[in-house]
């Protein structure tokens, strides 16, 4: 149901102290929204700005929307120059929490407008009115990792259509998740016959190998956090180094962001950093976030020198799911990615999308020419490879 057509007061915040001053109001709006996620919280986005805000000429652009002085909406964005294909600069508005360099990406998901339920339509209209201002000087807007079915996102898409703006919507990723039942056996019963067998076999193979000499530990103190952090970095790196890749924790910016975030999550009792040990040696680790009775499984790692049939990482996920059920949690969200194990564990999924809005002009025309040229080169290379394969 839409909010009454009340007059909105819109402000643009362009410095971090003013945004930090809104923290408590921001938290209230997020809690009153229809799609509350940790990646939209001040805890996450302020840590992100402190880590990445100084890079690439980023300038803060955060719109706040108030009714009778009360904050009912917030759109956290920034303005910077982005080079398409490494050569063509365009002034881009994008969401806080997105647009890092590939080697530093924290992969924030469920981003977008933060709007109290019932105010989505009037905030979307007011936002587009603000974005239409030529004073901002943007040439494109990129909104990444939006939850397609979130009411604030749906209202924004409808407003874009009504105003006839040039925009595109494309898939970003899928987020598999589990709507948790009240009993562990009910979770297993809800799986397909094949996936249920796989889950039970995974547990059985692990117990055959580990016997009774296993335990799950959790970070509850700063000392625990320090130990868990080291285990997370080590086991995550092991997993990726095996494939010849460095892993995300090799980035100092990624590490700096999560060092701040994990400590703040611990202080707010929202961190579930846990590791599975066998004969006192950690063999799997999970970095989960507890947020308003939901679990978000953000990152993990596993030892690579255990027997192949022993899926220690999956065992730890199953233990975390069982614990979440015992605690009466609503969901266990595996976040983005079409990774096979996520699909095997999950019962549902959400679709995330990217929206690109563009102002027509010579720069956009040049970008399209470059895009077509690159596609043509790829096609020619593909034909040459195929021709070479046939002649060989």
Secondary structure, DSSP 8 states (H G I E B T S, - for coil): -------EEEEEE-SHHHHHHTHHHHHHHHHTBSS--GGGSHHHHHHHHHHHTTSTT-EEEEEEEEETTEEEEEEEEEEEEEEETTTEEEEEEEETT----GGG-----SBS-EEBTT-HHHHHHHHHHHHT-GGG--SEEEEEEEETT-HHHHHHHHHHHHHT--EEEEEEEEEEEEE--SSHHHHHHHS-HHHHHHHHHHHHHHHHHHTT-EEEEE--SHHHHHHHHHHHHHHHHHHHHTTT---GGG-HHHHHHHHHHHHHHHHTT-EEEEEEEETTEEEEEEEEEEETTEEEEEEEEE-SSS-TT--HHHHHHHHHHHHHHHTT-SEEEEEE---HHHHHH-SEEEEEEEEEEE--SHHHHHHHHHHHHHHHHHHHHHHHHHHHHHH-
